[in-house]
Amino acid sequence: TALAFLGVSGLVHHDLGLDSIFVDPGGEWKLGGLERVAAASEGTPTRPPSHPPRPQDPPELSDPSRGQGDPWAGDMWRLGCLIWEVFNGPLPRPGALRSFGKLPPAVIPPFSELVAADPG
């Protein structure tokens, strides 16, 4: 819901991952890590040196020839990575996304769209 709110507000999170999700005592998930939220029109902010690239960074950030897709493409990629990590543990490398691991069968189709090679 929080990620959808950012999107309809014209904002992009840019740093979605396990370390930006907090679970309250009632079991509700809360979105944190809002330091890099920016307007979609501003493009992707550069990652400060203190934050090296992570496996959750979309491939188009390291390979500009792939195209950037919509401004929210990176958040959608990271959401797919987050789903994978919730069921399988920390993502060791982007190639691990090809193995569904413990993903429930009903989650596989939307997950596959989120981590598709084409950011569009």
Secondary structure, DSSP 8 states (H G I E B T S, - for coil): -HHHHHHHTTEE-S--SGGGEEE-TTS-EEE--GGG-EEGGG------TTS---TTS-HHHH-GGG---STTHHHHHHHHHHHHHHHH-S---GGGGGS-TT--GGGHHHHHHHT-SS--
